[in-house]
């Protein structure tokens, strides 16, 4: 094997994006602000990777490091196994050709038709006219907008504009697509359409997608894995199911609670205590946990139980959730039921 072939093999095995001990600070006058600190991430080829955080968490800075619009203060960022930091700007521009961008506000040229917007990056890349026209037609069909080719952005709905934006981002066949708050300006139904399109891009074209968002519903709909950012640091990194079913960090728990709402608040607990006798326990439900057996044994021992709050969801072909039970009966039997539930699940006495 030649050296060139060996290098090509190493690149093909490399992750789509890699952050190695990356930090980023901004200095204005005498004030230095840390935007990112100690970021170590591997985004694998072919996955949809979610990055979520509240405003100011560092999401925008992180995405600008991926496409080389910002340079890290410390550490190294690699795209497709190639450093995008510490290299000449000409090489950065070549690497950017393999990165597509989808924006929150669409960023379409109002003076160009849908076809003209999709064609623009191909013009910049120097594609011949016939090849450009064929590619534009192919992409508009892919995103379901062949009939809108001659329409201008002001004649399109928000969802149609974003689909044009996705088609434009795919024009030069990038291996990596960055979707920066791509659904934040859309209503829930249109958001679903755009997210289904992103999954189609990933599944049918094999494009690695990085979704940057502050909406946990978006993560649940499309992401294979997710990193949670808070104050410039990755506070949790796991598969999407694990993040929803077993959130660890406080910001993650807050995000998950905002979507699932399957645990009672303090006010709801106070109400439940006045309307239900016995002990209240909240049980985490997940595949493979023996909640049913524990409850059946409790019933035989004379424990009455009632579901008073919660819900179960499905994600990635697995189930999870939280259910709050009111347990009433002989004290010893209730104690034993709580112990068995705790052994089988994660149980919190309310």
C-alpha positions as CSV (number, residue, x, y, z in Angstrom):
1,X,0.0,0.0,0.0
2,X,1.3,3.4,-0.9
3,X,1.7,6.3,1.6
4,X,-1.1,8.1,-0.2
5,X,-3.4,5.1,0.1
6,X,-2.6,4.7,3.7
7,X,-3.4,8.3,4.4
8,X,-6.7,7.9,2.6
9,X,-7.6,4.9,4.7
10,X,-6.8,6.8,7.9
11,X,-9.0,9.7,6.8
12,X,-11.9,7.4,5.9
13,X,-11.7,5.9,9.4
14,X,-11.5,9.3,11.1
15,X,-14.6,10.8,12.7
16,X,-16.6,13.5,10.8
17,X,-15.6,16.1,13.4
18,X,-13.3,15.9,16.4
19,X,-12.6,18.4,19.1
20,X,-9.4,17.8,21.1
21,X,-9.2,19.8,24.3
22,X,-10.6,22.8,22.6
23,X,-11.1,26.1,24.4
24,X,-12.2,29.5,23.1
25,X,-12.0,32.9,24.8
26,X,-13.0,36.4,23.6
27,X,-11.2,39.5,24.8
28,X,-12.8,42.9,24.6
29,X,-10.7,45.6,26.2
30,X,-9.6,44.2,29.6
31,X,-12.4,41.7,29.8
32,X,-11.9,38.1,28.8
33,X,-14.9,35.8,28.4
34,X,-14.7,32.0,28.1
35,X,-17.1,30.7,25.5
36,X,-15.8,27.1,25.5
37,X,-13.5,25.1,27.8
38,X,-12.0,21.6,27.6
39,X,-14.2,20.4,24.7
40,X,-13.5,16.8,23.7
41,X,-15.9,15.4,21.2
42,X,-16.0,12.9,18.4
43,X,-18.9,13.1,15.9
44,X,-18.9,9.9,13.9
45,X,-19.5,9.7,10.2
46,X,-23.0,9.0,9.2
47,X,-24.7,9.9,12.5
48,X,-27.1,12.7,13.4
49,X,-25.4,14.4,16.4
50,X,-27.3,16.9,18.5
51,X,-25.8,19.8,20.4
52,X,-28.2,21.4,22.9
53,X,-27.8,24.2,25.4
54,X,-29.5,27.3,26.7
55,X,-28.6,30.7,25.3
56,X,-25.0,31.6,26.1
57,X,-24.0,27.9,26.5
58,X,-21.5,28.2,23.6
59,X,-23.4,26.4,20.8
60,X,-22.9,29.1,18.2
61,X,-19.2,29.4,19.0
62,X,-18.8,25.6,18.7
63,X,-20.4,25.5,15.2
64,X,-18.3,28.4,14.0
65,X,-15.2,26.4,15.1
66,X,-16.4,23.4,12.9
67,X,-16.6,25.5,9.8
68,X,-13.5,27.5,10.5
69,X,-15.2,30.9,11.0
70,X,-13.6,31.0,14.5
71,X,-10.2,29.6,15.6
72,X,-9.8,27.9,19.0
73,X,-7.7,29.6,21.6
74,X,-6.5,26.2,22.7
75,X,-6.7,22.7,21.3
76,X,-7.5,21.5,17.8
77,X,-10.5,20.9,15.6
78,X,-10.5,18.3,12.9
79,X,-13.0,17.8,10.1
80,X,-12.9,14.5,8.3
81,X,-9.5,13.8,9.9
82,X,-8.0,17.1,8.6
83,X,-7.2,20.0,10.9
84,X,-9.3,23.0,10.2
85,X,-7.2,25.1,12.6
86,X,-3.6,26.3,12.2
87,X,-3.7,25.9,8.4
88,X,-3.6,28.5,5.6
89,X,-7.0,30.1,4.8
90,X,-6.9,28.6,1.3
91,X,-7.0,25.1,2.8
92,X,-9.8,26.2,5.1
93,X,-11.8,27.3,2.1
94,X,-11.3,23.9,0.5
95,X,-12.4,22.1,3.6
96,X,-15.5,24.3,3.8
97,X,-16.6,22.9,0.4
98,X,-17.3,19.7,2.2
99,X,-19.5,21.4,4.8
100,X,-23.1,22.5,4.2
101,X,-24.9,25.1,6.4
102,X,-28.6,25.4,7.2
103,X,-29.5,28.6,9.1
104,X,-32.4,29.7,11.4
105,X,-33.4,32.6,9.2
106,X,-32.9,30.7,5.9
107,X,-30.5,33.3,4.5
108,X,-31.9,33.0,1.0
109,X,-31.3,35.6,-1.7
110,X,-34.6,37.5,-2.1
111,X,-33.7,38.5,-5.7
112,X,-33.2,34.8,-6.8
113,X,-35.8,32.1,-7.3
114,X,-35.7,28.9,-5.4
115,X,-33.8,27.3,-8.3
116,X,-31.5,30.3,-8.4
117,X,-30.7,30.0,-4.7
118,X,-29.9,26.3,-5.0
119,X,-27.8,27.0,-8.1
120,X,-25.7,29.8,-6.5
121,X,-23.0,27.6,-4.8
122,X,-22.6,25.6,-8.0
123,X,-21.9,28.9,-9.9
124,X,-19.3,29.8,-7.3
125,X,-17.8,26.3,-7.6
126,X,-17.6,26.8,-11.4
127,X,-19.9,24.0,-12.5
128,X,-20.9,24.2,-16.2
129,X,-24.5,25.4,-16.9
130,X,-26.0,22.1,-18.0
131,X,-24.6,20.3,-15.0
132,X,-25.9,23.0,-12.7
133,X,-29.4,22.8,-14.1
134,X,-29.5,19.0,-13.7
135,X,-28.3,19.2,-10.1
136,X,-30.8,21.9,-9.2
137,X,-33.6,19.9,-10.6
138,X,-32.5,16.8,-8.7
139,X,-32.2,18.6,-5.4
140,X,-35.6,20.4,-5.7
141,X,-37.2,17.1,-6.4
142,X,-35.4,15.6,-3.4
143,X,-36.8,18.2,-1.0
144,X,-40.3,18.1,-2.6
145,X,-40.2,21.6,-4.3
146,X,-40.0,20.9,-8.0
147,X,-43.1,23.0,-8.5
148,X,-41.6,26.0,-6.7
149,X,-38.4,26.3,-8.8
150,X,-39.5,29.6,-10.3
151,X,-40.9,31.0,-7.0
152,X,-39.1,33.8,-5.1
153,X,-38.5,33.5,-1.3
154,X,-41.3,36.0,-0.5
155,X,-43.7,33.6,-2.3
156,X,-42.7,30.7,-0.1
157,X,-43.8,29.6,3.4
158,X,-41.2,29.3,6.2
159,X,-41.0,25.5,5.7
160,X,-40.5,25.8,2.0
161,X,-37.8,28.4,2.5
162,X,-36.0,26.0,4.8
163,X,-36.3,23.2,2.4
164,X,-34.7,25.4,-0.3
165,X,-32.0,26.2,2.3
166,X,-31.4,22.5,2.8
167,X,-31.3,21.9,-1.0
168,X,-28.8,24.7,-1.4
169,X,-26.6,23.3,1.5
170,X,-26.5,20.0,-0.3
171,X,-25.7,21.4,-3.8
172,X,-22.0,20.5,-3.8
173,X,-22.6,17.1,-2.1
174,X,-21.0,17.9,1.3
175,X,-20.2,15.0,3.7
176,X,-21.2,17.2,6.7
177,X,-24.3,19.3,7.2
178,X,-24.5,21.8,10.1
179,X,-28.1,22.7,11.0
180,X,-27.9,25.8,13.3
181,X,-31.3,26.3,15.0
182,X,-32.8,25.3,11.7
183,X,-36.3,24.9,13.0
184,X,-36.5,27.7,15.6
185,X,-38.4,30.0,13.3
186,X,-41.0,27.4,12.3
187,X,-44.3,26.2,13.7
188,X,-44.5,22.7,15.2
189,X,-46.1,21.0,12.1
190,X,-43.5,22.6,9.7
191,X,-40.7,21.7,12.1
192,X,-41.7,18.1,11.8
193,X,-41.6,18.3,8.0
194,X,-38.1,19.8,8.1
195,X,-36.8,17.2,10.7
196,X,-38.2,14.4,8.5
197,X,-36.3,15.8,5.6
198,X,-33.1,16.0,7.6
199,X,-33.5,12.3,8.5
200,X,-34.0,11.6,4.8
201,X,-30.8,13.4,4.0
202,X,-29.0,11.3,6.5
203,X,-30.5,8.0,5.6
204,X,-30.5,8.3,1.8
205,X,-27.4,10.4,1.2
206,X,-25.3,9.3,4.1
207,X,-24.6,12.9,5.1
208,X,-23.4,13.4,8.7
209,X,-25.6,16.0,10.4
210,X,-24.8,18.2,13.4
211,X,-28.0,19.7,14.8
212,X,-27.5,22.7,17.1
213,X,-30.6,23.6,19.0
214,X,-32.2,24.7,22.3
215,X,-35.3,22.5,21.7
216,X,-35.3,19.0,23.3
217,X,-38.1,18.0,21.0
218,X,-35.8,18.4,18.0
219,X,-33.2,16.2,19.7
220,X,-35.8,13.5,20.4
221,X,-37.0,13.6,16.8
222,X,-33.7,13.2,14.9
223,X,-30.5,12.8,17.0
224,X,-28.6,9.5,17.5
225,X,-26.4,11.0,20.2
226,X,-26.4,14.3,22.0
227,X,-24.0,16.6,23.8
228,X,-25.4,19.0,26.4
229,X,-23.6,22.3,26.7
230,X,-23.7,24.5,29.8
231,X,-21.4,27.5,30.5
232,X,-19.1,26.5,27.7
233,X,-18.6,22.9,28.8
234,X,-20.0,19.5,27.8
235,X,-21.9,18.4,30.9
236,X,-23.4,15.3,29.4
237,X,-22.7,13.2,26.3
238,X,-24.7,10.0,25.5
239,X,-27.1,8.3,23.2
240,X,-30.4,10.2,22.9
241,X,-32.4,7.4,24.6
242,X,-30.1,7.4,27.6
243,X,-30.2,11.2,27.9
244,X,-34.0,11.1,28.0
245,X,-34.4,8.0,30.1
246,X,-31.5,8.6,32.6
247,X,-30.4,12.3,32.5
248,X,-27.5,12.9,34.8
249,X,-26.5,16.6,34.8
250,X,-28.8,19.3,36.1
251,X,-29.2,21.1,32.8
252,X,-30.1,17.9,31.1
253,X,-32.7,17.1,33.6
254,X,-34.2,20.5,33.1
255,X,-34.3,20.1,29.3
256,X,-35.9,16.6,29.6
257,X,-38.4,17.8,32.2
258,X,-39.5,20.6,29.8
259,X,-40.4,18.1,27.2
260,X,-41.7,15.0,29.1
261,X,-43.5,16.7,32.1
262,X,-43.9,13.2,33.6
263,X,-42.7,14.0,37.1
264,X,-45.0,16.1,39.4
265,X,-43.8,19.5,40.5
266,X,-43.8,20.5,44.2
267,X,-47.2,22.1,43.8
268,X,-48.6,19.0,42.1
269,X,-47.2,16.8,44.9
270,X,-48.9,19.0,47.5
271,X,-52.2,18.5,45.7
272,X,-51.7,14.8,45.3
273,X,-51.0,14.4,49.0
274,X,-54.3,15.9,49.8
275,X,-56.3,13.7,47.5
276,X,-54.6,10.3,47.8
277,X,-53.9,8.4,51.0
278,X,-50.7,6.4,51.5
279,X,-47.2,6.9,50.2
280,X,-46.4,8.6,46.9
281,X,-43.5,7.1,44.9
282,X,-42.2,8.1,41.5
283,X,-40.9,5.1,39.5
284,X,-38.7,5.4,36.4
285,X,-39.9,3.1,33.7
286,X,-37.6,1.6,31.1
287,X,-37.3,-1.5,28.9
288,X,-36.3,-4.6,31.0
289,X,-37.3,-3.2,34.4
290,X,-39.6,-5.4,36.5
291,X,-42.2,-2.9,37.7
292,X,-45.1,-5.3,37.0
293,X,-43.7,-8.1,39.1
294,X,-43.1,-5.8,42.0
295,X,-46.6,-4.4,41.9
296,X,-48.1,-7.8,41.5
297,X,-46.3,-9.0,44.6
298,X,-47.4,-5.9,46.5
299,X,-51.0,-6.5,45.6
300,X,-50.8,-10.1,46.9
301,X,-49.5,-8.6,50.2
302,X,-52.5,-6.3,50.4
303,X,-51.1,-3.1,49.0
304,X,-53.5,-1.1,46.9
305,X,-51.8,1.1,44.3
306,X,-53.1,3.8,41.9
307,X,-51.4,5.7,39.1
308,X,-51.7,9.4,40.0
309,X,-49.2,11.0,37.6
310,X,-46.8,10.5,34.8
311,X,-46.4,8.9,31.4
312,X,-44.4,6.5,29.2
313,X,-42.8,7.4,25.9
314,X,-41.1,5.6,23.0
315,X,-37.8,6.6,21.6
316,X,-35.5,4.6,19.2
317,X,-37.8,1.6,19.5
318,X,-37.5,1.5,23.3
319,X,-39.8,2.7,26.1
320,X,-39.1,5.0,29.0
321,X,-40.9,7.3,31.4
322,X,-41.9,8.0,35.0
323,X,-45.0,7.1,36.8
324,X,-46.1,8.2,40.3
325,X,-48.0,5.7,42.3
326,X,-50.0,6.1,45.5
327,X,-49.4,3.0,47.7
328,X,-51.8,2.2,50.5
329,X,-52.0,-0.8,52.8
330,X,-50.2,-2.5,55.7
331,X,-47.1,-0.5,56.6
332,X,-44.7,-3.4,56.4
333,X,-46.2,-4.5,53.0
334,X,-45.9,-0.9,51.6
335,X,-42.2,-0.7,52.9
336,X,-41.5,-4.0,51.1
337,X,-43.2,-2.8,47.9
338,X,-41.1,0.4,47.9
339,X,-37.9,-1.7,48.4
340,X,-38.8,-4.0,45.5
341,X,-39.6,-1.2,43.2
342,X,-36.3,0.5,44.2
343,X,-34.4,-2.7,43.4
344,X,-36.1,-3.0,40.0
345,X,-36.1,0.7,39.0
346,X,-35.0,4.1,40.0
347,X,-37.6,5.1,42.6
348,X,-38.0,8.4,44.4
349,X,-40.3,8.9,47.3
350,X,-42.5,11.9,46.7
